[in-house]
């Protein structure tokens, strides 16, 4: 079992940056693929990025390519989402998730076994 806790959200002006962190518990963390998703009020939860267990492969939603970077530090049991050039449309609750098995890059919540509580990101215009 993996437990996930996100942090780093907040209020930022358009064009600004934030770095989200997701701290994971569980000795098998390094074997899990990890993903970031977001959900705005009244919207479906959508894929943002994910990363393989080794960190060697990453995928991004088209809307965040070139602006966001997902990374992980398995020694610290932590996955990160570095966000630059934030836009008002990035406003959402951001969730990290862990996938025990299965492919990444499929851009869906399906297959993710564990979820954090979410952290709010608000981008003002």
KAURMO-V959675 format. One record per pair of residues at least 6 apart in sequence whose ideal C-beta (glycine too) atoms are under 6 Angstrom apart, sorted by the first residue. I is the first residue (numbers start at 1). J is the second residue. D is the distance in whole Angstrom. If there is no record, write none. Layout:
i & j & d
I & J & D
I & J & D
This chain:
i & j & d
2 & 24 & 5
2 & 26 & 4
2 & 98 & 5
2 & 114 & 5
3 & 25 & 5
4 & 22 & 5
4 & 24 & 5
4 & 96 & 5
4 & 114 & 6
4 & 116 & 4
5 & 23 & 5
5 & 116 & 6
6 & 22 & 5
6 & 96 & 5
6 & 116 & 4
6 & 119 & 4
7 & 21 & 5
8 & 19 & 5
8 & 20 & 4
8 & 21 & 5
9 & 119 & 3
9 & 120 & 5
9 & 121 & 5
11 & 122 & 5
12 & 18 & 6
12 & 86 & 6
12 & 123 & 6
13 & 124 & 5
14 & 87 & 6
14 & 88 & 6
14 & 123 & 6
14 & 125 & 5
16 & 86 & 5
17 & 84 & 5
18 & 83 & 5
19 & 82 & 5
20 & 81 & 4
20 & 94 & 6
21 & 78 & 6
21 & 80 & 6
22 & 79 & 5
22 & 96 & 3
22 & 116 & 6
23 & 78 & 5
24 & 77 & 5
29 & 77 & 5
30 & 74 & 4
31 & 53 & 5
32 & 98 & 4
32 & 100 & 6
33 & 52 & 6
33 & 53 & 6
33 & 99 & 4
33 & 104 & 5
34 & 51 & 5
34 & 79 & 4
34 & 98 & 6
35 & 50 & 4
35 & 97 & 5
36 & 48 & 4
36 & 49 & 5
36 & 81 & 5
36 & 96 & 6
37 & 45 & 5
37 & 47 & 6
37 & 48 & 6
37 & 95 & 5
38 & 46 & 6
38 & 48 & 5
38 & 92 & 4
38 & 94 & 5
39 & 45 & 4
39 & 92 & 6
39 & 93 & 5
40 & 92 & 4
45 & 109 & 6
47 & 61 & 5
47 & 107 & 4
48 & 61 & 5
48 & 64 & 6
49 & 60 & 5
49 & 70 & 4
50 & 59 & 5
50 & 104 & 4
51 & 58 & 5
51 & 70 & 5
51 & 72 & 6
52 & 104 & 6
55 & 72 & 5
58 & 70 & 5
59 & 104 & 6
59 & 105 & 4
67 & 84 & 5
67 & 85 & 5
68 & 83 & 5
69 & 82 & 4
70 & 81 & 6
71 & 80 & 5
72 & 79 & 4
79 & 96 & 6
86 & 123 & 5
88 & 123 & 5
88 & 125 & 5
90 & 123 & 5
91 & 122 & 5
91 & 123 & 5
93 & 118 & 4
93 & 120 & 5
94 & 119 & 6
94 & 121 & 5
95 & 115 & 6
95 & 116 & 6
95 & 118 & 5
96 & 116 & 5
97 & 112 & 4
97 & 115 & 5
98 & 114 & 4
99 & 111 & 5
99 & 112 & 5
100 & 113 & 5
102 & 111 & 4
